[in-house]
Amino acid sequence: MDERWGKIALAGLLHDIGKFGQRAGEETAKGKNHPAVGEKFVQQYVPALWRDALAPVEWHHGDPERKGQETFAVQVVMVADRLSAGEREAYQKEEDEKEAQKPRQMLSPFSRLAGETSSAWLPLAPLELRGDRLFPRESAQDQGELSRAYAALWARFREEVDALRKLHEGAPHLESYLLSLLDLLLRYTWCVPSAYYYDVPDVSLYDHSRTTAALAVCLYAAFQNQEKKIGELLDVLRRDEPAAWPAEPPVALLVEGDLSGIQDFLYGVKHPKGAASVLRARSFYLQVLTEAIARWILQELELPPTNLLYCGGGRFRLLLPPSAQDRLDEFRIKANRALLKAHHGELYLALAGVLLTPAHFAPVFRPGENQAPKDARGLRAAEDLLAQELAHQKDRRFLELPAEELAALFQPHGAEAKGLCQICGQPAEVEEDEEGIRWCATCQSFRNLGRMLRNAEFLRFTWIAPCALPGHPTWEDVLAFFGARVEVSAEPLAPVPDPALLYRLTDAPLPPRTPSEAVARKFLVNVVAVWGKDEPLPKDEARGESKSKVEPGDIKHFGYLAHQSRGAPYLGVLRMDMDNLGWLFREGFIVPHGNGALDRGTFSRKHSLSTLLSVFFEGYVGELVRALAREEGQERVYAVYSGGDDLFLVGSWDAVLTLAKRIREDFRKFCGRADLGISGGFILVHEKFPLYQAALEAGERLEEAKRAGEKEAGARVPPPKDRFWFLGQVMSWKEFEEVAGWKERLTRAVAEDAAARRVLFVLQDMAEVYARERERRGPWGPWIWRTAYWLARQEELAKRAQRDPSTYQQLLAELGGASFGQNIARLAVSARWAELITRRRE
């Protein structure tokens, strides 16, 4: 990393740190204004070597007395601050705060999406994956509570930053320091508003600080040795309203990378037993591969880690200096050459960039409803161009490579190999395991990784010199090609001399250990179902004895998970994702303004929303899975993937279904909005059903659920989908609650002999007859009186036998006359569910 860029990144990260201290009651001899408090923080808590580079912390709101403090670095941060916030002047006198008497608390970024004005105040507490620390509240805390919360949060932050300072005073390592500081800012300022007295407080100090730092790096690189030009730009931003910000010069390059082919790679495991041990490893590999490529590009350009804005879901976003545009083709070709060799065309990296000018950072006014601005202004315009280029590249995968390399795709390979891997299906040198399954070296490396992930609590990236790929590369070889050595462990790994990033995969604290090793929290849904110590081990079918090959801590294969289901021995496969997320990022920040509308989707605001989505899908979902395992005393679910805005779970069907309900309930609480939905598709499959087909089918059911929601929504924009496909029916989550309620009644009635088990099949049969005949015969038909007669007869028999007849009475009320057509499909699903859960096995 170039030290100059690292120092300006540090100045950008800390430029508003004084706001945090100011709200905690921090004072200085120069007053209580946040630049002065920030300068005090720098002098006390930043290693001495870098303090001279941090003048922007004190002077980023200008030098009104003209003391000569507006140096090049100060002007760079001043411009970056304004572009990040999308405001002409992101500052008012501190007295305004007292006059406004507004809560010094952050509103969830979800609260103002799509024109809504819900009250969803984030708790002022360190970031932890617990509902009481994550879920917003309807009312803000009172000023006394907030003052105490700020003071406690500030004290903990200072304590950890001071420990970091002491570590780096003797042997400073700026890149490592930046990585660790980013983690501390996330933990303690994710819930701190960057401003609350002049704008809606829905942008976190963390996201405003990191986007300002990234922009400062790009501006420093773009305008170095051109101090006059950065001064002129600053004057324009100070003078003009954002609507008049210029469309030149380029100030940064917004870059996105997108791995395509993930589904083919992830689910293309050919053997059901191999799937259990390899699936999670492949998913983990895709996550670390995405990060390794993103950090490799930064290393190649000597840029600091602040310029990695997002990484997850097989995608990453970087902010680079404009000059980096000339190297994007080089990076894409080099990366895809390696991916082609390692994965035979399954994975491809689309990598594109678009130049940003000051005009792209301004809120955009639209003159009329649904009218786009006349010119390409605002962040959305740049993002649209970026999306088009990425889509174009995906349609022409690998065409950037020379023709002779592409020809290899169509040539037979592995002819010299002596076998066929039963896991990936590729010809290769193979070895048989104790169960007779043939594994190639690549799949063996994934199996070993899967075993290491079982109890992993730490993940370490160590930066090494990029290595050439061998003939049959393992996952470690591919990461080494991009200059990363990746290790996972249940215990903290011993420090190494090379620069490294040690991730904690849980909320348990870990203090920094060496200057060259950064420590950070990584949200990663790392849930693998294993046999517990006190859990009954599976029996050998022939002898009725515990299988000696299975020991506590071993990964459960899908056959075991199916047989651990309650009732019918099936696997449950669940796909879910947030509804309308693309629309929300494009249109959701638009609010009425005068005789038109204003797009408030500024750079830092969009990244605040992105940060929270990562916390939920990449972190909190895993905690839900683990919590269910603790409740049950056994692990029955694999979190194959959860990131971006979607997830994929496989496991014992009843456990997966319980999680689907909890995920939806907690997503609502997390958003603080009743109108932001998450849809799902859930299917039941046999343990030997091909995983790839199951994933595709669950995905199709998910899309079917979304289409049904769109159809019901009519002309509403965005359509409130929020639907769930379950046992052949698409339903709202409210209807799913009703189905679950009837399932409980029917299950209890059958278990207590208050109803004959036959009722479960009668309800399903009558639903099938009605669905088949209604178009021909209309809503009224013999199925109504047949059902009524049978239920009445069963009610009478129950009374005679002195059993509770209420179940039959309630069903008669639900299915009488015109109510039959309204309720039979839902009751049939309840009956099918009850039949599955009560099915007896030999």
Phi, psi and omega in degrees: 000137176289121184301326180298318181286329176295321181290320179290329175296318179296320177298319178294320180298323187258006188298328181248016182298336178298332177298320179298309181294321180302314182289340177273002178095012181290139179231161176222169177295336180272357180121190184257001183295150191291330174298321179292319178295323178296318179296321177299318179299315181302315183293332184265328194235002177251137178308140188303327184302330187255359186295324182297336181275000189252025174305327179302336179297319181275331190245013186287356172253017172103176183232074187299332180271005176052058178270009179079024184270349182278071178286176179304312181298319179297316180295323178300312181292325177298317178293315180300320180300315181291319180294319180298315183281340183071028183235152177291317182219099184278050185196140168226168179300146183298335179298332180299327179300316182292322181292322183290326181052040177270153179299135179273045187233154185267133170279142176301137176303338178289337191291336182248010180289147174055037174078004180279159178227047181287155177264112180219091187267124181288141177295140181272087186204158177302150182289115175221152185275062177229143182303319182290344178260349185247321190283132180289163180243155185290331181238148180286155175290152179288166187298324178296315177299316182296320179299317179293320180294318178298317182297317180293319181293316180297320181296317180292321179298313180299321180300316182285324178293325179293321176298323178293319178300313182299323180295325187263354180297319184279320183222075186295141176223101192296318182296315177298319179299316179298317179298315180293321179294321176303318179296317180294321178295320176298313185296322188253345182237012176299332185251004181265122181290140178291332175201151179220352188260350179231358182207168175297126186278061182247018175241127182283152175299325178300310185287324176294320182293317184286326177287326174297318179298315180298317179294321180299320178299314181295318179294319179300316180291323184285329187245010180300139184067015178227053185300326181297320183291320179293326176295319178295319178297318179300319178299319179296315181293327176289321188277316190266151171294152181306328181298340181255009179298141190286154178269020174201157358276171173296135180246343181197167176239114178274121186239137173233138173244141184219115176281120176254158184090011183300317183297316178299317182290316188288317188260001185276042177270126191275336186247130184298325179285325177293329182301320185299320184271339185261331189301307181296323180296319179295319179298315178299317180301318179298323180292314182285332176296316178302314180292321180298318179295316181298315181288332175297318178297317178298319179296318179298328182264002180060036182261155180283164183292345178299339185271006166267105187273328182204144175207116180170158177064026181077013181231155170216155178231129180238152170243117187239160173298151181306327182295341181291347180303327182290346184252358183298318179299320179300314180295318182294318180295313182297316181294316184286333174297318179291318181294323178297316180291321185280326190233015170055035175089359180291322182249139180220140178256114168272130184221117183219158179218155177224136180287137178252139175243171178306327181299332181288343184263356184271142169302137188255129176271132176252125188294336180214170183299130177063017178263134178281154176297157185290330180237173185279075179248162177085157183296328181300321180300317179292319181294326176296317177297319180297315180298321179297317181292320178297318179297320179298317179295320181295330177286348183229049185305131175069004182288352174283348180275155178299154184301322183293330177285322178294328180300334180297335179297331187255010179257147174297138179232159180078017182298332181279349183290153183258008181195180179234124180291129180280353181268307182259346179081008182267143174292132183190168169293128187234160173231142178270139175270187185292344178260006177083012179272133183269128184238135170276170183296322181296313181290328175298321179294324176291320178300316179296322177296317178303321178293321180291331182285346186308312183239022186294132174238356180222145178224129181235130168262127172242129183277125180231169174292131180306140183247151176289152179279136173283181184298315179238082190288144171271176178297325178296322180297320181294317178295322178296328176301326180266017172079027181228133168252124186245131179228147174234151184199155174280341181238157177303129181287148178298138180302150179238157182288335182286156175301135186212160175234111180263114179267137166270132180263003175230175179280356180299133183288150173216113181291155177297149188243315179226153182300326185276356181247114175277150177237131182210163176267131176243130176274117185210118180282085183257081182238116179235130181283123179231163177285131178277164182297318184259012183273132178302128181281156182296151182264146170289123186300328183281320187252350181070020180249159177298136179289125184292339183282347181254125181233158175307134182098345177288151178288136176279128175277169190297331177298317178296318181296321177299317182283348174271000176294150174283126181082236184295137184276075180238160169269144171257134179239122186236128170240132178221149167204160182291140181281140168062026184295319178301317179296319182296320178290331181273315189245346191288345181266003182278130181231152176301141182206111181060232179263021179208224181214154181240128177272108182269016183284070181283170184301309183287328181294317179294325180284336173295318177296318180298321179299315181294322177299319178298318180300317183289304188283326183267348181236298190294325179302319178298323178294325176297318179295315180294323180297320178296320178297321178294320179298318185275341183077014177202154181261124185229011184224138169259129168269091182298318183200140170205117182182166183067254175222021182218172183206162180215116180240146176224141177169195175305129195298322182290326179290318179297322180293321176300318180293323178303315180295316182292322179298316180294317181298314183285334176295321176299315179296320182296319180285331187070022183225136178274346186258002176261117190255167172222127183255161183212157173230126185233128177230157174255133179222158174288154183302333181262006178294134182302129183299319180303314180294322179296318179296317179296316182295317178297322177296320177295320178294324176298313180295324177298319178297317180295319180297321178297320178296319178296320181295317180291330183288338181065236185271001182295138181229126352285154181293127179282089187289283173050053184237161184224127176266122185210123176051047173087000183233142170265131182216158172286165179292332175294318177295324177298321176299319179294319177299316179296323178296316178291326175300317180296317180297314181294318179298315180294319181296318179293318181295327182266008182061022175279345177216145178288143179301338180301333182300328181296324182277327178298316179298318179292320180295316182294325177295320180294317179297315181298315180297325183282325190257345191296325181293326181279323188248355182086181186288341181257131180195178184298340179300332182290308183288328177297316178296316180298317180297315183295318180293319179296320178297317180292326176298315180297317179297322179296319179297317180298322181274005180060039173256160181292117182268007190297328180298315179293322180296317179294320178294323177298321179292323182286331190245017179278132174056231184295340180291341183303307183295332181284331192243345189294320182297316181295318180292328178294322176295317177300318181293319178297318178298314179296323179295320179292318186285337181256004181295132180267146178240147178293000000 
